[in-house]
Amino acid sequence: MRKSLLIVSAMIEAGAGLALMCCPSAAVALLLGAPLDAPAASALGRLAGAALLAIGVACWLGHGEAQSRAARGLVAAMLFYNVAAVAILAFAGIGWGLRGVALWPAVVLHAAMAVWCLACLGSKRPNAGHRETSEMGLDHA
C-alpha cells in the first residue's frame, strides 16, 4: 500500500512540478483562475515547481524501499504537505474567492492523498520485529 502511494505521489507531484516550471502562469491560472503577472511571481512559481518535482523524485526513489523508516518519514512528510495543500487551496477558494477550473479537484485530490497517507502510517509493516532484531545483530537464526 505504501509503495503504491509513493508511486502515485511521484507521478502527481512531478507532473505538477514540471507544469509549474515550464508554464507557471498557465498552471496557476488553471488552479486559481488568475495568471502570474509579475516576473517575481513567475520566478516563485517556477521555484515551487522545482520543489514539487523534488518531492516527486523523492517519492519515486523511495518506492523501492517502501517498508523502510525513511519511506515512513517520506509518507509523514507527504501527509503534512497534502494537509497544507488542502488548507491553502481551500482558503484561496473560500477566503479569497479564487476560482480556477482545477481548484476544487486539487483540494479533493490532496484530501484523498492525505487520507491515504494516514492509512499507510497507521498500518503495521510486515515482519517489523524480525527486521529490527536482524539489523541490530540479535538474530542468530
N, C-alpha and C positions, 0 to 999 in steps of 0.2 A: 504494500500500500504506500509506504514512504517512497519507494523507488518511482512509482507512477506519479506521485505528487511532484517529485523533483524534476521529472522529465516534462510534465505539463507546465510547471512553473518556468522551466528553462525556455520552452517554446514561447510562452506568453510574454515573458519579460524581455527576452532577446528580440522578439518581433516589435514590441512597443519601443524598446530602446533604439533599434535601427530606424524605426519611423521617426522618432524624435531627433535622432542625429542627422538624418537625411533631409527631412522636411519638417522642422519644428513648428512652423506656423500652421501648416496644414493639419498636423497631428493634433495640436492644441485646439484648433478650430473644430475638429470633429468631436473632441472631448468636451470642450467648454463653450463652443458656439462663438468664439471670438479669436481672431488671429493674434499672433505676437507681432506687434507693430515696431517696437524699438529694437535696435541691434543688441542691446544688453539683454532683452527678453529672449531673443533668439539664441544668444550665447548660453544663457541659463537653461533654455530648453534642450540644447544640444548636450550640455553637461548632465542634465537629468537623464537624457537618453543614454549617455555613456554609463551612468550609474546603473540603469536598468539592464543594459547589455552585460555589465559586470555581474549583476545578480543572476542573469540568465546563464552566463558561463559557469558561475559557482554552482548553480543548481545542476547543470549538465555534468560537470566534473564530479559532483557529489553523488550522483545517482548510482554509480558503480559500487559505492561503499555505503549503501542506504541504511545499513544497520549499525554504522559506527557512531561514536559520540559526536564526531564532527558533523555528520549528517543530521543528527538530532539537533545540534546547535543551529544548523542552517535552517531547519524547519521552524525552530523557535523564532529565528530572525525573520523568516518569511511570514510567520503569524503576526509579528509586530508590524511589518510592512503592510500586510493586507488589511489589518485593522486600521492603521493610519490612513491608508488609501481610501477606505470606506468613509472614515470620518471627514477627511479633507474634501473628497469629491461630493459627498452628500451636503456638506456645508456650502460648497461652491454652488450647488444647485438650489438649496433651500435658502441659505443666508444671503447669497449674493445674486441669486436669480439667473445664474449662468445656465444656458440650455444648449448643449451640443447633442447631436444625434447619438453619440456613443456614451454620454454621461451616465445615464441610469443603467444601461447594460454593463458598464465598467463597475459601477457600485455593486451590482448583483454578482458579477464575476468575482470581485475581490472578497465579497462576503462569503461566497461559496468556497473560495480558496482558503479563507480564514477558518471556516468550519472543518475543512479537510485537514488543515494543519493541526487543529485541535484534536481531531480524531487520531492522527498519526502520533502526536505527542502522548496521547492517552493510552495507546496500545503498547503492550509489552513486547520487546524484541525477543525472538526465539533464542533459546539456549544462552541467555544473557549470563547466567551464573557460571556455566561451563566456560564460556569465553573469558570472563574476567579472571577466574582461577587459573586458566591456562596462560593468560597474559602475565600473571604475577609469578608464574613458575611453580604454582602449587598443585598443578595437575600431574600426577605421577602415573597415570594410566597409559 
